Each structure stands twice: as structure tokens, then as C-alpha cells.
């Protein structure tokens, strides 16, 4: 009887501890998303990008080692860096420092300035990423999670069609066995011609899934968190017609603002054990 009571007490304490840890993880993510230190411009996009729900779907925990691919100006970095600062590790796999592209150099310099001057970014590790030339995004087999937001179309639209597959292979290498790859991408209807992926900025979900599988990943789950049924994906300037780009300027701006940001697939993959 004493042994049974002791076992029951241990089980109860374990469950309580697990629930508390889960709550702490959720609180850390919520705090980072809701922080007043995020720029108002970035927070305004939460309506379309659902960062808290998206990261929770991927299984994000503040104790993880997480790699974000091509963080650009740091939209997701404003959430990931603070959330991972105390217990985890955040790699920002940014543009290569030896790139000859002016925009890449300016973007990287601005991000490095944030890391140097903003306390929220003080523990960020900057690595370099380009699909075919800079693939050491983190030490091999050390990452719990790799995240890429709205990037696949850029690699697919590049001059070298192998770039997208090379990118996914580099994610696979960085991840631990059992690690997670989270992908968010503009979505093209499966009935559309494949060649539309070369000019619109939208990708077929079947193509992205197949790409990940070719790199060795297993599809775990899909989500409609970032779906937008208002988006027909047939705009004059492709996905860039919509906010936040609004490539047509003031022409039909109200129409495209009413649509909002693009319809997006949200995919969770796993590196097999």
C-alpha cells in the first residue's frame, strides 16, 4: 500500500511538473509575441502571419536550438531571439557576408547592427546561408528546429533549379535526428500550371512536400493557420501585388489590402530518428 501511494505521488508530481513546464513554454512564447518592444509595423502583420499559433504548431520550445533561414529584417527574429535568449539558442542564417548583391549586404549590415545594439538580440548567433554555396547554417546534427518563412519560391525562381533541393538538404544536415523543419510558403492551387511557380511567387504544396521528402524528411502534419481563402493567387504582379509589398502602388490598393496577405501552406516535417 505504501509503495502504491508513493508511486501515485511521484506520478502526480511528474504530471504537475510537466504541466508547469508546458505552461512556462507557452508563456515564454506568448510574452515574446505580445511584447511592446516589437515594432508596431511588425505586430500589425500578426493578423496574417499568426506567429504564436504557427510556432506552437511546429512544437517550438524556448529550450530548443532553432535556426531561422533568411531572417531578412528580423520579423520573426523579434519573437525568436527573446523567446530563446535565456534557455535556448537561436541561429539567424542570414545572407553571406561575401555576397556581391547590394541588397543582401545592406540587409545583413542592418541585422548585425540590431544584434550589436539591441539587448533582445544579444545572444543571437549569425550564420550564413545561400542554397548552393553557404549551407553550414549550424553545426551538423545540433538543431532541434529549422524554420523557413516564405523563402522556397526565391530558391525555386533562382537561375539554378537545384537551389531549392540543396537548401532542404542543408536543413536536414543541421537538424538532430527527430528534429523539426517548419515551412510556411505562399500557396498555388494544384490545378494551376507548374510554370506559374516561376513567376508568381506562389508554390504548389505538393511540390514543397515532394522537395522535403527528396531531402529525407517525413511530413508530420499540415495546418491551415495561415490560409487566406480571399487570395486567388492570380494577381498582376504575383504575390507582391498584395500587402505588404503592394507593387502596384496606389492602383487598386484598397482592393488588395482587403484581400490581405497571401494564402499560405504551413507544413511540419521531421528528420527521421
KOLGU-145042 format. One line per 5 residues: number of its first residue (from 1); their letters; for each residue x, y, z of N, C-alpha, C. Coordinates in nm, 3 decimals, decimal comma. Layout:
NUM) A) X/Y/Z/X/Y/Z/X/Y/Z ~ ...
***
This chain:
1) XXXXX) 0,083/-0,121/0,000/0,000/0,000/0,000/0,087/0,127/0,000 ~ 0,190/0,126/0,085/0,280/0,241/0,091/0,349/0,262/-0,044 ~ 0,387/0,150/-0,105/0,457/0,160/-0,235/0,362/0,218/-0,340 ~ 0,236/0,172/-0,336/0,137/0,221/-0,431/0,112/0,370/-0,412 ~ 0,102/0,413/-0,287/0,080/0,555/-0,259/0,199/0,639/-0,303
6) XXXXX) 0,319/0,585/-0,280/0,440/0,656/-0,320/0,447/0,670/-0,471 ~ 0,412/0,563/-0,543/0,413/0,566/-0,689/0,313/0,667/-0,742 ~ 0,195/0,669/-0,675/0,091/0,764/-0,715/0,135/0,907/-0,692 ~ 0,205/0,931/-0,583/0,254/1,065/-0,552/0,358/1,109/-0,653 ~ 0,451/1,019/-0,688/0,555/1,050/-0,787/0,492/1,082/-0,921
11) XXXXX) 0,392/1,000/-0,960/0,325/1,023/-1,088/0,254/1,157/-1,089 ~ 0,191/1,192/-0,976/0,121/1,319/-0,966/0,216/1,437/-0,974 ~ 0,329/1,425/-0,906/0,429/1,532/-0,909/0,488/1,547/-1,048 ~ 0,512/1,434/-1,116/0,566/1,437/-1,253/0,471/1,506/-1,347 ~ 0,341/1,472/-1,336/0,240/1,534/-1,421/0,230/1,683/-1,395
16) XXXXX) 0,232/1,720/-1,267/0,226/1,862/-1,229/0,346/1,938/-1,285 ~ 0,464/1,876/-1,273/0,587/1,938/-1,324/0,582/1,954/-1,475 ~ 0,532/1,850/-1,544/0,522/1,855/-1,690/0,426/1,964/-1,734 ~ 0,312/1,973/-1,665/0,213/2,076/-1,698/0,269/2,216/-1,673 ~ 0,344/2,231/-1,565/0,404/2,362/-1,534/0,506/2,400/-1,639
21) XXXXX) 0,586/2,302/-1,684/0,688/2,328/-1,785/0,622/2,367/-1,916 ~ 0,515/2,296/-1,953/0,442/2,328/-2,074/0,386/2,468/-2,067 ~ 0,332/2,505/-1,951/0,275/2,640/-1,932/0,385/2,745/-1,946 ~ 0,503/2,718/-1,890/0,615/2,811/-1,899/0,657/2,831/-2,043 ~ 0,659/2,722/-2,120/0,695/2,731/-2,261/0,596/2,819/-2,337
26) XXXXX) 0,466/2,796/-2,310/0,362/2,875/-2,376/0,371/3,021/-2,333 ~ 0,397/3,045/-2,206/0,406/3,182/-2,155/0,523/3,256/-2,218 ~ 0,635/3,187/-2,233/0,754/3,248/-2,293/0,726/3,291/-2,436 ~ 0,658/3,206/-2,511/0,625/3,239/-2,650/0,524/3,352/-2,655 ~ 0,421/3,344/-2,572/0,319/3,449/-2,570/0,379/3,584/-2,532
31) XXXXX) 0,468/3,582/-2,434/0,532/3,707/-2,390/0,612/3,769/-2,504 ~ 0,685/3,685/-2,579/0,766/3,736/-2,689/0,679/3,794/-2,800 ~ 0,568/3,728/-2,830/0,478/3,775/-2,935/0,408/3,904/-2,893 ~ 0,366/3,911/-2,769/0,288/4,025/-2,721/0,373/4,140/-2,668 ~ 0,505/4,125/-2,671/0,593/4,227/-2,615/0,575/4,363/-2,682
36) XXXXX) 0,573/4,467/-2,601/0,563/4,604/-2,651/0,692/4,649/-2,719 ~ 0,798/4,569/-2,704/0,926/4,603/-2,767/0,927/4,568/-2,916 ~ 0,834/4,485/-2,959/0,824/4,458/-3,103/0,780/4,586/-3,174 ~ 0,827/4,605/-3,296/0,788/4,724/-3,369/0,638/4,716/-3,403 ~ 0,572/4,830/-3,403/0,429/4,833/-3,433/0,402/4,783/-3,573
41) XXXXX) 0,494/4,811/-3,664/0,479/4,767/-3,804/0,480/4,614/-3,811 ~ 0,567/4,552/-3,734/0,574/4,406/-3,735/0,451/4,344/-3,668 ~ 0,413/4,398/-3,555/0,298/4,344/-3,482/0,170/4,352/-3,565 ~ 0,160/4,453/-3,650/0,042/4,470/-3,733/0,023/4,353/-3,830 ~ 0,131/4,281/-3,860/0,126/4,169/-3,954/0,082/4,039/-3,886
46) XXXXX) 0,070/4,040/-3,753/0,029/3,919/-3,680/-0,106/3,868/-3,728 ~ -0,191/3,961/-3,772/-0,325/3,927/-3,819/-0,318/3,825/-3,934 ~ -0,212/3,832/-4,012/-0,197/3,744/-4,128/-0,095/3,633/-4,106 ~ 0,001/3,655/-4,015/0,111/3,560/-4,001/0,099/3,469/-3,879 ~ 0,013/3,504/-3,786/-0,020/3,417/-3,671/0,104/3,352/-3,610
51) XXXXX) 0,198/3,431/-3,564/0,326/3,375/-3,518/0,314/3,281/-3,398 ~ 0,230/3,316/-3,302/0,220/3,231/-3,183/0,160/3,095/-3,217 ~ 0,052/3,095/-3,295/-0,011/2,969/-3,334/0,080/2,887/-3,426 ~ 0,151/2,956/-3,514/0,239/2,887/-3,608/0,354/2,819/-3,536 ~ 0,420/2,890/-3,447/0,532/2,832/-3,373/0,485/2,721/-3,280
56) XXXXX) 0,368/2,738/-3,221/0,313/2,632/-3,134/0,284/2,507/-3,217 ~ 0,232/2,524/-3,337/0,205/2,411/-3,426/0,333/2,335/-3,459 ~ 0,442/2,408/-3,479/0,570/2,343/-3,510/0,630/2,275/-3,387 ~ 0,579/2,306/-3,268/0,630/2,244/-3,146/0,743/2,322/-3,083 ~ 0,747/2,452/-3,107/0,853/2,538/-3,054/0,857/2,535/-2,902
61) XXXXX) 0,979/2,527/-2,846/1,002/2,539/-2,702/1,121/2,631/-2,680 ~ 1,119/2,713/-2,575/1,227/2,810/-2,551/1,359/2,746/-2,510 ~ 1,361/2,615/-2,493/1,484/2,544/-2,458/1,555/2,488/-2,581 ~ 1,497/2,509/-2,697/1,549/2,448/-2,820/1,665/2,525/-2,881 ~ 1,737/2,458/-2,970/1,829/2,523/-3,063/1,753/2,537/-3,194
66) XXXXX) 1,729/2,662/-3,234/1,644/2,690/-3,351/1,723/2,770/-3,455 ~ 1,710/2,729/-3,581/1,773/2,801/-3,691/1,663/2,863/-3,776 ~ 1,670/2,994/-3,796/1,578/3,058/-3,890/1,654/3,089/-4,018 ~ 1,598/3,047/-4,130/1,660/3,068/-4,260/1,620/3,204/-4,317 ~ 1,719/3,280/-4,360/1,697/3,410/-4,425/1,603/3,500/-4,344
71) XXXXX) 1,644/3,542/-4,225/1,558/3,624/-4,140/1,533/3,765/-4,192 ~ 1,610/3,808/-4,293/1,587/3,939/-4,352/1,597/4,051/-4,250 ~ 1,491/4,132/-4,242/1,490/4,244/-4,148/1,462/4,203/-4,005 ~ 1,424/4,077/-3,984/1,406/4,028/-3,848/1,263/4,024/-3,798 ~ 1,167/4,002/-3,889/1,027/3,998/-3,844/1,008/3,888/-3,740
76) XXXXX) 1,047/3,767/-3,772/1,035/3,657/-3,676/1,145/3,663/-3,571 ~ 1,257/3,726/-3,602/1,368/3,736/-3,506/1,324/3,811/-3,381 ~ 1,235/3,909/-3,398/1,186/3,986/-3,282/1,110/3,899/-3,183 ~ 1,066/3,783/-3,231/0,996/3,688/-3,145/1,091/3,578/-3,099 ~ 1,165/3,522/-3,192/1,250/3,408/-3,162/1,368/3,442/-3,072
81) XXXXX) 1,435/3,554/-3,099/1,553/3,590/-3,020/1,521/3,606/-2,871 ~ 1,419/3,684/-2,834/1,386/3,696/-2,691/1,335/3,565/-2,631 ~ 1,256/3,491/-2,707/1,198/3,367/-2,654/1,304/3,262/-2,624 ~ 1,413/3,263/-2,701/1,519/3,162/-2,687/1,638/3,213/-2,605 ~ 1,636/3,338/-2,572/1,755/3,402/-2,513/1,804/3,337/-2,385
86) XXXXX) 1,715/3,302/-2,295/1,756/3,253/-2,163/1,788/3,105/-2,160 ~ 1,713/3,023/-2,232/1,728/2,879/-2,218/1,767/2,807/-2,347 ~ 1,753/2,874/-2,460/1,778/2,808/-2,587/1,891/2,872/-2,665 ~ 1,892/2,849/-2,795/1,993/2,906/-2,884/1,928/2,934/-3,018 ~ 1,950/3,056/-3,068/1,890/3,099/-3,194/1,998/3,132/-3,295
91) XXXXX) 1,996/3,059/-3,406/2,085/3,087/-3,519/2,005/3,162/-3,625 ~ 2,054/3,277/-3,665/1,995/3,352/-3,775/2,082/3,327/-3,898 ~ 2,035/3,241/-3,988/2,113/3,206/-4,108/2,086/3,311/-4,215 ~ 2,166/3,417/-4,211/2,142/3,535/-4,293/2,219/3,527/-4,425 ~ 2,212/3,635/-4,502/2,283/3,640/-4,631/2,433/3,628/-4,610
96) XXXXX) 2,506/3,572/-4,707/2,651/3,558/-4,694/2,721/3,693/-4,691 ~ 2,822/3,704/-4,608/2,895/3,831/-4,596/2,977/3,860/-4,721 ~ 3,006/3,757/-4,801/3,087/3,779/-4,922/3,001/3,796/-5,048 ~ 2,870/3,817/-5,029/2,781/3,834/-5,143/2,810/3,966/-5,215 ~ 2,795/3,963/-5,346/2,816/4,085/-5,427/2,684/4,159/-5,450
101) XXXXX) 2,574/4,106/-5,398/2,443/4,169/-5,415/2,425/4,279/-5,311 ~ 2,404/4,398/-5,358/2,393/4,514/-5,270/2,284/4,501/-5,166 ~ 2,167/4,453/-5,207/2,056/4,438/-5,112/2,092/4,341/-5,001 ~ 2,158/4,231/-5,034/2,199/4,133/-4,934/2,294/4,196/-4,833 ~ 2,387/4,275/-4,882/2,485/4,339/-4,795/2,419/4,438/-4,700
106) XXXXX) 2,325/4,515/-4,753/2,256/4,614/-4,669/2,168/4,545/-4,564 ~ 2,100/4,440/-4,605/2,014/4,367/-4,512/2,096/4,303/-4,401 ~ 2,207/4,241/-4,437/2,293/4,177/-4,338/2,352/4,280/-4,242 ~ 2,396/4,395/-4,295/2,454/4,500/-4,211/2,352/4,552/-4,110 ~ 2,228/4,570/-4,154/2,122/4,620/-4,065/2,092/4,517/-3,956
111) XXXXX) 2,094/4,388/-3,992/2,066/4,284/-3,894/2,180/4,276/-3,792 ~ 2,303/4,286/-3,839/2,418/4,283/-3,748/2,414/4,402/-3,651 ~ 2,364/4,514/-3,700/2,353/4,632/-3,613/2,252/4,604/-3,501 ~ 2,142/4,537/-3,535/2,043/4,501/-3,434/2,106/4,412/-3,327 ~ 2,181/4,314/-3,372/2,245/4,221/-3,279/2,342/4,295/-3,187
116) XXXXX) 2,411/4,393/-3,242/2,510/4,467/-3,165/2,448/4,567/-3,068 ~ 2,332/4,622/-3,103/2,277/4,732/-3,026/2,150/4,700/-2,946 ~ 2,079/4,595/-2,983/1,952/4,563/-2,919/1,971/4,447/-2,822 ~ 1,944/4,471/-2,695/1,966/4,371/-2,592/1,888/4,242/-2,618 ~ 1,774/4,254/-2,682/1,694/4,134/-2,712/1,768/4,038/-2,804
121) XXXXX) 1,861/4,091/-2,882/1,934/4,012/-2,982/2,075/3,976/-2,934 ~ 2,106/4,004/-2,810/2,245/3,994/-2,763/2,305/3,853/-2,768 ~ 2,219/3,750/-2,771/2,272/3,614/-2,774/2,247/3,544/-2,907 ~ 2,210/3,620/-3,008/2,186/3,564/-3,140/2,317/3,522/-3,206 ~ 2,317/3,404/-3,263/2,432/3,357/-3,342/2,399/3,377/-3,490
126) XXXXX) 2,483/3,454/-3,559/2,460/3,476/-3,702/2,543/3,376/-3,782 ~ 2,475/3,298/-3,865/2,544/3,210/-3,959/2,509/3,257/-4,100 ~ 2,561/3,191/-4,201/2,538/3,236/-4,338/2,466/3,128/-4,418 ~ 2,378/3,174/-4,507/2,305/3,079/-4,590/2,286/3,130/-4,732 ~ 2,317/3,044/-4,827/2,281/3,058/-4,967/2,263/2,915/-5,017
131) XXXXX) 2,160/2,887/-5,094/2,122/2,749/-5,125/2,232/2,657/-5,178 ~ 2,323/2,710/-5,258/2,423/2,625/-5,321/2,565/2,648/-5,270 ~ 2,589/2,760/-5,205/2,727/2,796/-5,171/2,754/2,808/-5,022 ~ 2,654/2,840/-4,942/2,673/2,861/-4,798/2,566/2,780/-4,724 ~ 2,598/2,658/-4,691/2,498/2,565/-4,637/2,527/2,522/-4,493
136) XXXXX) 2,632/2,576/-4,433/2,663/2,543/-4,293/2,588/2,638/-4,201 ~ 2,459/2,614/-4,188/2,372/2,706/-4,114/2,384/2,690/-3,963 ~ 2,432/2,575/-3,918/2,455/2,544/-3,777/2,539/2,417/-3,775 ~ 2,610/2,389/-3,666/2,687/2,264/-3,659/2,597/2,144/-3,689 ~ 2,646/2,053/-3,770/2,566/1,938/-3,814/2,509/1,860/-3,696
141) XXXXX) 2,381/1,827/-3,707/2,315/1,744/-3,607/2,290/1,809/-3,473 ~ 2,286/1,942/-3,467/2,269/2,011/-3,337/2,136/2,084/-3,322 ~ 2,066/2,110/-3,430/1,943/2,190/-3,423/1,821/2,105/-3,391 ~ 1,737/2,157/-3,304/1,608/2,094/-3,275/1,504/2,133/-3,379 ~ 1,521/2,251/-3,435/1,420/2,303/-3,527/1,484/2,396/-3,630
146) XXXXX) 1,443/2,383/-3,756/1,480/2,476/-3,862/1,351/2,535/-3,915 ~ 1,348/2,668/-3,930/1,228/2,737/-3,974/1,256/2,818/-4,100 ~ 1,166/2,810/-4,197/1,179/2,893/-4,315/1,043/2,950/-4,351 ~ 1,037/3,082/-4,358/0,912/3,153/-4,382/0,915/3,223/-4,518 ~ 0,832/3,178/-4,610/0,814/3,244/-4,740/0,945/3,260/-4,817
151) XXXXX) 1,022/3,151/-4,821/1,151/3,156/-4,891/1,161/3,059/-5,008 ~ 1,083/2,953/-5,009/1,101/2,847/-5,108/1,089/2,900/-5,250 ~ 0,996/2,993/-5,273/0,978/3,047/-5,408/1,104/3,118/-5,457 ~ 1,177/3,181/-5,367/1,301/3,250/-5,408/1,404/3,151/-5,460 ~ 1,417/3,038/-5,394/1,514/2,938/-5,439/1,467/2,873/-5,568
156) XXXXX) 1,338/2,850/-5,579/1,283/2,787/-5,700/1,296/2,881/-5,820 ~ 1,278/3,009/-5,797/1,284/3,106/-5,906/1,426/3,144/-5,945 ~ 1,525/3,097/-5,869/1,665/3,128/-5,899/1,710/3,065/-6,030 ~ 1,825/3,107/-6,075/1,876/3,058/-6,203/1,908/2,909/-6,199 ~ 1,953/2,861/-6,083/1,987/2,720/-6,069/1,871/2,647/-6,003
161) XXXXX) 1,805/2,559/-6,077/1,686/2,492/-6,026/1,717/2,393/-5,914 ~ 1,844/2,363/-5,891/1,880/2,271/-5,784/1,890/2,342/-5,649 ~ 1,876/2,474/-5,651/1,892/2,552/-5,529/1,796/2,512/-5,419 ~ 1,669/2,490/-5,453/1,569/2,457/-5,352/1,601/2,324/-5,284 ~ 1,636/2,223/-5,363/1,669/2,092/-5,305/1,795/2,101/-5,220
166) XXXXX) 1,893/2,176/-5,265/2,016/2,195/-5,187/1,985/2,261/-5,053 ~ 1,892/2,356/-5,054/1,853/2,424/-4,930/1,795/2,324/-4,831 ~ 1,703/2,242/-4,876/1,640/2,145/-4,787/1,740/2,041/-4,736 ~ 1,837/2,006/-4,817/1,940/1,912/-4,772/2,024/1,974/-4,660 ~ 2,049/2,105/-4,670/2,127/2,171/-4,564/2,047/2,176/-4,434
171) XXXXX) 1,915/2,189/-4,442/1,831/2,187/-4,322/1,841/2,049/-4,256 ~ 1,836/1,947/-4,339/1,842/1,808/-4,291/1,973/1,784/-4,217 ~ 2,082/1,834/-4,272/2,214/1,816/-4,211/2,223/1,884/-4,075 ~ 2,167/2,002/-4,063/2,175/2,079/-3,938/2,092/2,018/-3,825 ~ 1,984/1,951/-3,859/1,892/1,900/-3,758/1,940/1,773/-3,690
176) XXXXX) 1,902/1,760/-3,563/1,921/1,634/-3,491/1,825/1,530/-3,548 ~ 1,853/1,403/-3,533/1,753/1,302/-3,566/1,626/1,328/-3,484 ~ 1,513/1,328/-3,549/1,388/1,360/-3,481/1,356/1,508/-3,479 ~ 1,448/1,590/-3,531/1,428/1,735/-3,533/1,320/1,778/-3,631 ~ 1,271/1,900/-3,614/1,157/1,952/-3,690/1,199/2,057/-3,792
181) XXXXX) 1,142/2,045/-3,912/1,152/2,150/-4,013/1,014/2,211/-4,028 ~ 1,003/2,343/-4,006/0,877/2,414/-4,023/0,883/2,502/-4,146 ~ 0,785/2,489/-4,233/0,783/2,564/-4,359/0,652/2,639/-4,374 ~ 0,661/2,768/-4,400/0,545/2,849/-4,439/0,575/2,905/-4,577 ~ 0,481/2,891/-4,670/0,506/2,936/-4,807/0,377/2,977/-4,875
186) XXXXX) 0,387/3,076/-4,965/0,274/3,119/-5,047/0,224/2,998/-5,128 ~ 0,091/2,979/-5,133/0,037/2,856/-5,190/-0,035/2,878/-5,324 ~ 0,004/2,798/-5,421/-0,059/2,799/-5,554/-0,154/2,680/-5,564 ~ -0,271/2,702/-5,620/-0,367/2,593/-5,637/-0,307/2,482/-5,723 ~ -0,334/2,357/-5,685/-0,277/2,243/-5,754/-0,321/2,232/-5,899
191) XXXXX) -0,431/2,297/-5,933/-0,481/2,291/-6,071/-0,405/2,384/-6,165 ~ -0,327/2,474/-6,111/-0,252/2,570/-6,193/-0,132/2,503/-6,260 ~ -0,085/2,564/-6,367/0,030/2,511/-6,440/0,156/2,523/-6,355 ~ 0,244/2,423/-6,364/0,368/2,424/-6,286/0,452/2,548/-6,315 ~ 0,450/2,593/-6,439/0,534/2,707/-6,475/0,494/2,836/-6,405
196) XXXXX) 0,371/2,842/-6,353/0,328/2,960/-6,278/0,413/2,981/-6,153 ~ 0,476/2,875/-6,105/0,561/2,886/-5,987/0,687/2,967/-6,016 ~ 0,721/2,980/-6,143/0,844/3,051/-6,181/0,827/3,203/-6,181 ~ 0,703/3,251/-6,179/0,684/3,396/-6,193/0,592/3,459/-6,089 ~ 0,511/3,380/-6,021/0,410/3,438/-5,932/0,454/3,453/-5,787
201) XXXXX) 0,557/3,377/-5,746/0,596/3,376/-5,606/0,516/3,276/-5,525 ~ 0,421/3,209/-5,588/0,341/3,106/-5,522/0,394/2,967/-5,560 ~ 0,384/2,873/-5,467/0,432/2,737/-5,489/0,319/2,637/-5,462 ~ 0,321/2,525/-5,534/0,226/2,418/-5,506/0,269/2,344/-5,380 ~ 0,172/2,315/-5,295/0,204/2,243/-5,172/0,263/2,105/-5,204
206) XXXXX) 0,213/2,040/-5,307/0,264/1,909/-5,345/0,411/1,915/-5,383 ~ 0,452/2,026/-5,447/0,592/2,041/-5,484/0,681/2,056/-5,361 ~ 0,638/2,138/-5,266/0,717/2,161/-5,144/0,730/2,032/-5,063 ~ 0,620/1,959/-5,052/0,623/1,832/-4,978/0,718/1,734/-5,047 ~ 0,709/1,725/-5,178/0,797/1,634/-5,252/0,943/1,674/-5,238
211) XXXXX) 0,968/1,803/-5,238/1,104/1,855/-5,222/1,163/1,813/-5,088 ~ 1,085/1,829/-4,983/1,130/1,792/-4,850/1,155/1,642/-4,840 ~ 1,069/1,564/-4,900/1,085/1,418/-4,897/1,212/1,375/-4,971 ~ 1,240/1,442/-5,081/1,363/1,412/-5,156/1,487/1,438/-5,072 ~ 1,477/1,535/-4,981/1,590/1,568/-4,894/1,598/1,475/-4,774
216) XXXXX) 1,498/1,387/-4,758/1,500/1,289/-4,650/1,397/1,308/-4,540 ~ 1,317/1,416/-4,550/1,220/1,446/-4,444/1,092/1,364/-4,456 ~ 1,023/1,352/-4,343/0,890/1,293/-4,337/0,791/1,402/-4,304 ~ 0,678/1,405/-4,374/0,573/1,502/-4,344/0,498/1,456/-4,219 ~ 0,492/1,542/-4,118/0,426/1,508/-3,992/0,282/1,561/-3,989
221) XXXXX) 0,264/1,687/-4,029/0,132/1,748/-4,021/0,125/1,873/-4,109 ~ 0,005/1,909/-4,147/-0,020/2,034/-4,219/-0,122/2,115/-4,140 ~ -0,123/2,244/-4,163/-0,215/2,331/-4,090/-0,266/2,441/-4,182 ~ -0,387/2,486/-4,154/-0,446/2,598/-4,228/-0,439/2,728/-4,148 ~ -0,350/2,733/-4,050/-0,333/2,852/-3,966/-0,315/2,978/-4,051
226) XXXXX) -0,236/2,965/-4,157/-0,202/3,082/-4,239/-0,272/3,081/-4,374 ~ -0,385/3,013/-4,381/-0,465/3,012/-4,504/-0,539/3,145/-4,520 ~ -0,561/3,184/-4,645/-0,641/3,304/-4,674/-0,727/3,275/-4,797 ~ -0,852/3,234/-4,778/-0,939/3,199/-4,890/-0,972/3,316/-4,982 ~ -0,945/3,439/-4,939/-0,969/3,555/-5,024/-0,865/3,569/-5,134
231) XXXXX) -0,751/3,502/-5,117/-0,640/3,516/-5,212/-0,658/3,418/-5,327 ~ -0,673/3,472/-5,449/-0,689/3,389/-5,569/-0,555/3,355/-5,636 ~ -0,447/3,416/-5,591/-0,311/3,389/-5,641/-0,298/3,413/-5,792 ~ -0,372/3,509/-5,847/-0,362/3,538/-5,990/-0,352/3,689/-6,014 ~ -0,265/3,753/-5,938/-0,255/3,898/-5,940/-0,152/3,947/-6,043
236) XXXXX) -0,167/4,072/-6,091/-0,080/4,125/-6,196/0,069/4,116/-6,165 ~ 0,108/4,142/-6,042/0,249/4,136/-6,002/0,275/4,018/-5,908 ~ 0,199/3,911/-5,929/0,218/3,794/-5,846/0,185/3,821/-5,700 ~ 0,249/3,747/-5,611/0,222/3,763/-5,468/0,259/3,901/-5,417 ~ 0,347/3,968/-5,488/0,394/4,100/-5,445/0,290/4,210/-5,472
241) XXXXX) 0,180/4,173/-5,538/0,069/4,267/-5,557/0,000/4,294/-5,424 ~ 0,002/4,193/-5,337/-0,067/4,201/-5,208/0,018/4,272/-5,103 ~ -0,041/4,305/-4,989/0,039/4,357/-4,878/0,138/4,250/-4,831 ~ 0,251/4,287/-4,777/0,290/4,426/-4,750/0,358/4,497/-4,867 ~ 0,384/4,425/-4,981/0,460/4,484/-5,092/0,379/4,588/-5,169
246) XXXXX) 0,256/4,552/-5,210/0,169/4,642/-5,288/0,244/4,700/-5,408 ~ 0,292/4,612/-5,494/0,376/4,652/-5,607/0,304/4,744/-5,707 ~ 0,172/4,745/-5,706/0,100/4,834/-5,798/0,083/4,974/-5,740 ~ 0,141/4,997/-5,624/0,130/5,128/-5,561/-0,013/5,157/-5,519 ~ -0,063/5,274/-5,557/-0,198/5,315/-5,519/-0,305/5,252/-5,607
251) XXXXX) -0,266/5,193/-5,719/-0,364/5,132/-5,810/-0,431/5,013/-5,741 ~ -0,561/5,020/-5,725/-0,641/4,913/-5,663/-0,587/4,875/-5,524 ~ -0,522/4,968/-5,457/-0,461/4,938/-5,327/-0,565/4,891/-5,225 ~ -0,681/4,955/-5,224/-0,785/4,917/-5,128/-0,832/4,774/-5,154 ~ -0,840/4,737/-5,278/-0,882/4,602/-5,316/-0,786/4,498/-5,260
256) XXXXX) -0,657/4,523/-5,278/-0,558/4,425/-5,235/-0,537/4,427/-5,084 ~ -0,555/4,543/-5,023/-0,550/4,548/-4,877/-0,666/4,471/-4,816 ~ -0,780/4,473/-4,883/-0,897/4,398/-4,835/-0,874/4,247/-4,842 ~ -0,795/4,205/-4,940/-0,760/4,062/-4,950/-0,666/4,025/-4,837 ~ -0,569/4,113/-4,809/-0,470/4,086/-4,706/-0,349/4,014/-4,762
261) XXXXX) -0,269/3,957/-4,675/-0,150/3,885/-4,721/-0,191/3,752/-4,784 ~ -0,094/3,687/-4,845/-0,121/3,570/-4,928/-0,178/3,450/-4,854 ~ -0,241/3,361/-4,931/-0,279/3,229/-4,881/-0,151/3,148/-4,865 ~ -0,134/3,082/-4,751/-0,007/3,013/-4,723/-0,028/2,872/-4,670 ~ 0,058/2,783/-4,714/0,065/2,649/-4,658/0,153/2,656/-4,532
266) XXXXX) 0,126/2,572/-4,435/0,206/2,561/-4,313/0,233/2,414/-4,293 ~ 0,358/2,373/-4,307/0,395/2,232/-4,311/0,498/2,198/-4,205 ~ 0,476/2,086/-4,136/0,567/2,039/-4,034/0,628/1,907/-4,077 ~ 0,762/1,906/-4,087/0,836/1,787/-4,128/0,926/1,739/-4,014 ~ 0,967/1,615/-4,023/1,057/1,558/-3,924/1,175/1,490/-3,992
271) XXX) 1,294/1,506/-3,933/1,408/1,426/-3,974/1,397/1,292/-3,902 ~ 1,392/1,182/-3,974/1,372/1,051/-3,908/1,478/1,020/-3,804 ~ 1,439/0,944/-3,703/1,532/0,902/-3,598/1,632/0,801/-3,654
***
